[in-house]
Amino acid sequence: MHVKDLVETGIPGLDQILHGGIPAGSAVVVEGRPGTGKTVLGMQYLYAGALRGEAGVYITFDILPEQLYTEAATFGWDLRAFEDSGVLRVVCTTPEAFMAVARTDEGWFEALVSTPDCRRMVIDSVSALLERVATRPGERDVLRGLRGILRRYRLTTLLIRDGEADDPGPEHYLADGLLRLGTRPQGENFCERTLSVVKMRGMPAEVRTCVMRFTPGGVMVVPPAGMGMPPVLQDDVRPSGRDGDRPVPIHPVRGAPEGGMDADQLLAWALPHGSVLFLDVDGRVQYRPLLPWMIRRRIADGDDGFLITLTDWAGLPDLLAESAELVAWWPQGRLYVTGPPGGRRRVAGSAVVRDPLRAAGDASEWSVMLRMFRLLVRETRRGRRWFIWIDTNAAVGLWSVGHFADRLPTVVRVLRSLGVTTVLVGDSGTLGGGVAERITGLADSVARMWSTVDYQYLQVVKSASGRTSAPYIVQMGEDLTVRLL
């Protein structure tokens, strides 16, 4: 289908999933239980169209216009301004009155939708439209009549439907598309909203359940892994309006995460200077890209010494390539990297470096730890602030689990006394329940990372300040940015 035949919803992420938008002239059912975001999604669809100068009509049978204005204002949408300019109309009526006037060629419905720039409509709700019909054949007749009206005016319409049907009704079969909103448990003590594209005629949309977030600027859909980050509307978008030079207030739809938290803000209170963070990751999580981001943030916060332990040496060239500061600090003795025994590793193409904490002939892990302590004592006395990334999976692989658990309290106590900012990374499943519980008890903060088929999540479940977070979807950019949605 050519892009000119698609109507962009304007909802960040949703058009990506729909491969450009909704086919023009389609009637799409949006169904879900209370609180899943149906009304907000409908208002945002019309508001995004108004920003582009596309007129739209919101037909409501149960919600008064004043209620819609108030709810829209919480997202920064001034629906009244667009009504004053003639771009939007909110009509509260009854199902009987709506169907009666829509079937005629005159009256308020004809006046609203017959203009060339009226392309969008929301009917809230189709459930109210059908509840007065006693039989399924009667429901089909009503829906066929409504479908004919919408097609006559080539309106791209969202039909709000209450609840989820275990037994699909006529609206599911007669509609061109079906978006199902819902919720599901995620993380500790949280549920997240979801959106599934169940059906979209004429489009290659996949039937996948995607995460939907409420943001200060409306809802956004988070595309599954591999589809990229959802876009946002830009500040310079301006609607044309209908009233000449009269200005229309603009409030772009923005994509800040729920609660207004960004990755750097979360790291600031979850890992303050001198604290210990346990990053509990499951075996499927790609957590290593977090290290360059954390290093960048620690440099910005004033740290000037880094010690990194690795499970293997394969990731070291990439780590150094991603941070010019680290490359410069290596010969200055401000960066130390230790890993499995073997010592000599090729870095950045031609340079060969040694593991400075493994002296020749003495590569035991306890010797490495003693040298690490001496190094940190010496450097902190010089006034340097240090950051340490310790992969506990590597330590357990070299020591026994019991030996590691016995040494851990001493390690944490020394690091905390020196004011070293520390991240302990490990998989609680690999470490075992007893060791994971011990690390959780010793750490000032605990963050958990896990993955599903389509997303990676991060949730802070403990912090020194007493704060915790919702489960955030982690998206990592090529420019070392980490985005939490």
PATI-398217 format. One record per residue (C-alpha): x, y, z. Coordinates in Angstrom, 2 decimals. Layout:
% PATI-398217
    east   north      up
       X       Y       Z
...
***
This chain:
% PATI-398217
    east   north      up
    0.00    0.00    0.00
    1.34    3.42   -0.96
    2.12    5.75    1.92
   -0.38    8.33    0.64
   -3.18    5.84    1.40
   -2.20    5.62    5.07
   -3.37    7.85    7.90
   -0.66    8.28   10.51
   -2.01    7.89   14.02
    0.62   10.30   15.37
    1.06    8.04   18.41
    4.79    7.40   18.96
    5.66    3.81   18.16
    2.24    2.75   16.88
    2.83    3.86   13.29
    6.09    1.88   13.28
    4.23   -1.27   14.24
    1.56   -0.53   11.61
    4.24    0.08    8.95
    3.19    3.67    8.45
   -0.34    4.06    9.77
   -3.94    2.95    9.34
   -5.27    2.42    5.79
   -7.36    5.47    4.91
  -11.09    4.99    5.35
  -10.72    2.07    7.76
  -12.84    1.47   10.84
  -10.67    0.11   13.65
  -12.00   -1.28   16.93
   -9.98   -0.28   20.01
  -11.03   -2.54   22.86
   -9.92   -3.01   26.43
  -10.98   -3.07   30.05
  -11.31    0.13   32.13
   -8.01    1.91   32.68
   -6.17    0.47   29.69
   -6.03    3.82   27.84
   -8.77    3.60   25.20
  -10.13    7.13   25.61
   -6.67    8.69   25.83
   -5.56    6.87   22.69
   -8.66    8.10   20.87
   -8.15   11.72   21.94
   -4.47   11.57   21.03
   -5.31   10.22   17.57
   -7.53   13.24   16.91
   -5.13   15.69   18.53
   -2.19   14.44   16.45
   -4.31   14.90   13.33
   -5.23   18.43   14.39
   -1.53   19.24   14.71
   -1.28   18.35   11.01
   -4.33   20.41   10.08
   -6.59   17.35    9.67
  -10.06   17.98   11.08
  -11.62   15.36   13.33
  -14.78   14.60   15.30
  -15.10   12.89   18.70
  -18.57   11.36   19.17
  -19.26   10.44   22.79
  -22.35    8.79   24.26
  -21.30    8.61   27.92
  -18.57   11.20   28.59
  -19.37   14.90   28.75
  -17.14   17.21   26.67
  -15.95   18.97   29.82
  -14.58   15.68   31.13
  -12.64   15.15   27.90
  -11.24   18.69   28.01
  -10.04   18.16   31.58
   -8.42   14.80   30.84
   -6.78   16.15   27.69
   -5.33   19.08   29.63
   -3.38   16.68   31.87
   -1.33   15.78   28.78
   -0.95   19.39   27.64
   -3.62   19.15   24.92
   -5.85   22.20   24.56
   -8.85   20.71   22.76
  -10.87   23.89   23.24
   -8.37   25.88   21.20
   -8.71   23.48   18.29
  -12.50   23.55   18.64
  -12.43   27.34   18.51
  -10.36   27.14   15.32
  -12.78   24.64   13.78
  -10.27   21.80   13.52
  -11.85   19.56   16.18
  -15.39   18.92   17.33
  -16.52   17.07   20.46
  -20.18   16.00   20.26
  -22.06   14.40   23.15
  -25.28   12.76   21.96
  -27.28    9.53   22.24
  -26.78    6.46   20.06
  -30.29    6.82   18.62
  -29.84   10.50   17.76
  -26.42    9.84   16.24
  -27.60    7.04   13.94
  -30.69    9.01   12.92
  -28.76   12.13   11.90
  -25.86   10.19   10.37
  -28.22    8.42    7.94
  -29.46   11.72    6.49
  -27.77   14.08    4.05
  -28.42   17.10    6.21
  -27.96   18.09    9.83
  -24.98   18.54   12.12
  -23.24   15.28   11.17
  -23.22   16.10    7.46
  -21.99   19.62    8.23
  -19.08   18.33   10.31
  -17.77   15.51    8.13
  -18.42   16.72    4.59
  -15.56   19.22    4.58
  -12.51   18.07    2.55
  -10.07   18.18    5.48
  -12.20   16.07    7.86
  -10.46   12.69    7.86
  -10.66   11.35   11.42
  -13.38   10.25   13.80
  -13.61    8.55   17.17
  -16.86    6.94   18.36
  -16.90    6.32   22.11
  -18.27    3.80   22.37
  -19.54    1.20   19.94
  -20.57   -0.81   23.01
  -23.14    1.87   23.89
  -24.29    1.89   20.28
  -25.04   -1.84   20.39
  -26.33   -2.32   23.92
  -29.87   -1.32   22.91
  -29.95   -4.02   20.21
  -31.30   -7.33   21.49
  -30.06   -9.74   18.81
  -26.85  -10.48   16.92
  -28.56   -9.96   13.53
  -29.72   -6.58   14.80
  -26.17   -5.70   15.86
  -24.92   -6.62   12.40
  -27.51   -4.37   10.77
  -26.49   -1.41   12.96
  -22.80   -1.98   12.28
  -23.29   -2.39    8.54
  -25.22    0.87    8.50
  -22.49    2.62   10.47
  -19.79    1.14    8.25
  -21.55    2.41    5.14
  -21.79    5.92    6.61
  -18.09    6.01    7.48
  -17.08    4.73    4.04
  -19.23    7.29    2.29
  -17.24   10.10    3.89
  -13.90    8.17    3.82
  -13.46    8.69    7.55
  -10.65    6.80    9.26
  -12.39    5.90   12.50
  -11.52    4.44   15.88
  -14.46    2.56   17.42
  -13.95    2.35   21.19
  -15.22   -0.91   22.66
  -15.45   -1.70   26.38
  -13.98   -4.97   27.65
  -12.36   -7.92   25.93
  -14.63  -10.35   24.15
  -14.07  -14.04   24.81
  -16.73  -14.58   22.17
  -16.01  -12.19   19.25
  -18.99  -10.08   18.24
  -20.04   -8.72   14.84
  -17.86   -5.63   15.31
  -14.74   -7.81   15.32
  -15.61   -9.31   11.94
  -17.00   -6.21   10.24
  -14.25   -3.82   11.37
  -11.14   -3.39    9.23
   -8.80   -3.51   12.22
   -8.64   -4.48   15.87
   -6.32   -3.00   18.51
   -6.57   -4.75   21.86
   -5.39   -2.92   24.98
   -4.66   -4.79   28.18
   -2.41   -5.18   31.21
    0.00   -7.85   32.41
    2.19   -8.31   35.51
    5.80   -7.20   35.13
    8.57   -7.00   37.71
    7.92   -6.67   41.43
    4.42   -5.42   42.32
    3.74   -3.74   38.96
    1.49   -4.21   35.96
    2.22   -2.71   32.55
   -0.19   -1.69   29.81
   -0.05   -3.51   26.49
   -1.31   -3.04   22.93
   -1.80   -5.84   20.40
   -2.50   -5.36   16.71
   -4.84   -8.31   16.29
   -6.08   -7.38   12.84
   -5.46   -4.72   10.17
   -6.80   -5.38    6.69
   -4.46   -4.50    3.86
   -1.41   -4.24    6.12
    1.41   -6.67    6.96
    1.14   -5.88   10.67
    2.38   -8.66   12.95
    0.15   -9.95   15.72
    2.44   -9.09   18.64
    1.80   -7.76   22.11
    3.68   -4.50   22.62
    4.17   -2.41   25.73
    2.20    0.84   25.90
    3.31    3.60   28.25
    1.55    6.66   29.60
    3.83    9.71   29.38
    3.38   13.39   30.25
    2.53   13.96   26.58
    0.14   11.06   26.03
    0.58    7.38   25.28
    3.44    5.80   23.40
    3.90    2.27   22.13
    7.31    0.66   22.56
    8.16   -1.37   19.45
    9.65   -4.82   20.05
   13.41   -5.29   19.93
   14.77   -4.76   16.45
   12.21   -2.15   15.39
   14.04    0.81   16.95
   12.98    3.56   19.32
    9.58    5.24   18.91
    9.77    8.75   17.43
    8.23   11.88   18.92
    6.53   14.81   17.24
    8.85   17.75   16.73
    8.38   21.22   18.22
    8.13   22.90   14.83
    4.93   21.08   13.77
    2.13   23.60   13.26
   -1.51   23.00   12.32
   -3.09   25.04    9.57
   -6.37   25.71   11.39
   -9.46   27.20    9.78
   -9.57   30.69   11.15
   -6.94   32.55    9.19
   -4.16   34.06   11.24
   -5.52   33.10   14.63
   -2.76   31.30   16.56
   -3.46   27.80   17.84
   -1.54   26.60   20.93
    0.80   23.70   20.21
    1.69   20.99   22.71
    3.86   18.35   20.99
    3.37   14.74   21.98
    6.51   13.82   23.86
    7.83   10.45   24.97
    9.20   10.82   28.50
    8.85    7.61   30.52
    6.21    7.12   33.19
    7.18    9.06   36.29
    9.48   11.39   34.32
   12.59    9.27   35.04
   15.48    9.16   32.61
   18.46    6.84   32.79
   20.91    9.38   34.20
   18.44   10.48   36.88
   17.88    6.90   37.95
   21.61    6.22   38.16
   22.12    9.37   40.23
   19.96    8.13   43.12
   20.45    4.39   42.67
   24.27    4.66   42.60
   25.49    7.76   44.48
   29.20    8.21   45.09
   30.67    5.68   47.52
   27.71    3.28   47.39
   27.45   -0.39   46.38
   24.93   -1.50   43.74
   24.04   -5.14   43.06
   22.95   -5.49   39.42
   21.09   -8.81   39.34
   20.84   -9.96   35.71
   19.32  -13.07   34.23
   21.33  -15.18   31.82
   19.67  -13.77   28.67
   20.26  -10.08   29.37
   22.79   -8.10   27.32
   24.07   -6.08   30.26
   27.64   -5.30   29.20
   26.65   -2.22   27.10
   25.60   -0.64   30.41
   29.25   -0.44   31.47
   30.35    2.32   29.02
   27.26    4.32   29.95
   27.98    3.98   33.68
   31.62    4.94   33.12
   30.57    8.02   31.17
   28.23    9.04   33.98
   30.84    8.41   36.68
   33.37   10.54   34.76
   30.78   13.33   34.59
   30.26   12.99   38.36
   33.97   13.38   39.09
   35.37    9.84   39.24
   38.87    9.62   37.77
   39.94    6.03   38.46
   38.36    2.82   37.16
   38.86   -0.87   37.85
   36.91   -3.37   35.78
   36.73   -7.14   36.12
   35.62   -9.15   33.09
   34.38  -12.71   32.63
   36.47  -12.81   29.45
   38.74  -10.47   27.51
   36.67  -10.41   24.34
   34.78   -7.24   25.26
   37.81   -5.13   26.20
   38.57   -3.72   22.71
   34.95   -2.60   22.32
   34.98   -1.03   25.77
   38.10    1.01   25.03
   36.87    1.97   21.57
   33.72    3.45   23.11
   35.50    5.75   25.58
   38.31    8.08   24.55
   38.92    8.99   28.20
   39.67    5.37   29.08
   42.16    5.01   26.23
   44.03    8.07   27.51
   43.90    6.93   31.13
   45.26    3.44   30.51
   48.97    4.48   30.42
   48.41    6.95   33.28
   47.53    4.19   35.73
   43.96    5.43   36.14
   42.37    2.40   34.48
   42.89   -1.22   35.51
   41.22   -4.21   33.90
   41.49   -7.71   35.32
   40.07  -10.92   33.96
   40.72  -14.63   33.66
   44.33  -15.81   34.08
   46.42  -15.41   30.96
   47.38  -11.78   31.33
   48.50  -10.66   27.86
   45.66   -9.48   25.65
   45.59   -7.56   22.38
   43.68   -4.30   22.60
   42.65   -1.71   19.98
   44.27   -3.52   17.07
   47.98   -3.56   17.88
   48.63   -2.58   21.49
   49.32   -5.47   23.86
   48.56   -4.90   27.55
   49.09   -6.96   30.66
   46.70   -7.56   33.49
   48.53   -5.38   36.04
   46.94   -7.08   39.04
   48.29  -10.52   38.10
   52.01  -10.59   38.85
   54.16  -13.15   37.08
   54.12  -16.46   38.89
   51.34  -15.45   41.27
   47.93  -15.23   39.65
   45.76  -16.46   42.52
   42.52  -14.61   42.99
   43.28  -13.69   46.59
   46.61  -12.17   45.50
   44.76  -10.18   42.86
   42.33   -8.93   45.49
   45.11   -7.89   47.87
   46.82   -5.94   45.09
   43.48   -4.31   44.28
   43.07   -3.19   47.90
   46.62   -1.77   48.02
   46.03    0.06   44.75
   42.79    1.61   45.97
   44.25    2.66   49.33
   47.17    4.34   47.58
   45.01    6.06   44.98
   42.28    7.28   47.34
   44.98    8.83   49.56
   46.00   10.81   46.49
   42.47   12.18   46.29
   41.21   10.12   43.38
   37.61    8.90   43.25
   37.29    5.34   42.03
   34.60    3.29   40.32
   34.74   -0.53   40.28
   32.74   -2.94   38.15
   33.02   -6.49   39.53
   31.55   -9.38   37.59
   30.64  -11.82   40.36
   29.99  -14.56   37.81
   33.70  -14.45   36.98
   34.66  -14.61   40.65
   32.41  -17.60   41.30
   33.86  -19.31   38.25
   37.39  -18.97   39.66
   36.54  -19.61   43.30
   33.96  -21.86   44.86
   30.60  -20.29   45.63
   31.17  -20.77   49.34
   34.65  -19.22   49.19
   33.31  -16.21   47.32
   30.45  -15.77   49.80
   32.92  -15.85   52.71
   35.19  -13.21   51.14
   32.40  -10.89   49.99
   31.64   -9.06   53.29
   35.34   -8.16   53.63
   35.49   -6.88   50.07
   32.38   -4.73   50.46
   33.49   -3.38   53.84
   36.89   -2.28   52.48
   35.43   -0.71   49.33
   32.81    1.19   51.31
   35.42    2.46   53.80
   37.50    3.81   50.91
   34.52    5.61   49.37
   34.71    3.55   46.18
   31.58    3.45   44.01
   30.99   -0.23   43.27
   28.76   -2.25   40.96
   28.51   -5.98   41.64
   27.08   -7.74   38.58
   25.74  -11.26   38.81
   23.01  -13.72   37.97
   21.22  -14.74   41.16
   20.28  -18.00   39.45
   23.96  -18.83   38.90
   25.08  -17.52   42.28
   22.43  -19.44   44.17
   19.79  -18.13   46.53
   22.01  -17.93   49.60
   24.79  -15.93   47.93
   22.33  -13.66   46.10
   20.55  -12.91   49.37
   23.88  -12.10   51.02
   24.83   -9.68   48.24
   21.37   -8.10   48.40
   21.79   -7.56   52.11
   25.28   -6.07   51.78
   24.48   -3.73   48.86
   23.09   -0.23   49.34
   21.01   -0.58   46.16
   19.69   -3.50   44.13
   18.60   -3.32   40.49
   17.24   -6.27   38.58
   17.49   -6.80   34.82
   15.57   -9.46   32.94
   14.46  -10.09   29.40
   11.38  -11.33   27.59
   11.09  -12.25   23.92
   10.85   -8.60   22.85
   12.14   -6.42   25.70
   14.83   -5.98   28.33
   13.72   -4.55   31.69
   15.46   -2.75   34.55
   13.89   -2.17   37.97
   15.45   -0.70   41.11
   14.00   -2.68   44.02
   16.21   -1.26   46.80
   18.23    1.92   47.28
   20.00    3.77   50.06
   17.44    6.58   49.80
   14.54    4.15   50.15
   13.31    4.84   46.63
   12.33    2.12   44.18
   11.27    2.29   40.56
    8.81    0.82   38.13
   10.11   -1.75   35.63
   11.60    0.24   32.75
   12.27   -1.06   29.27
   15.96   -0.60   28.48
   16.92    0.63   25.02
   20.58    1.21   24.24
   21.66    3.61   21.51
   24.77    3.41   19.37
   26.01    6.69   20.92
   26.31    5.11   24.41
   22.93    6.49   25.45
   20.63    4.40   27.61
   16.92    5.13   27.39
   14.38    3.94   29.94
   10.77    3.65   28.80
***
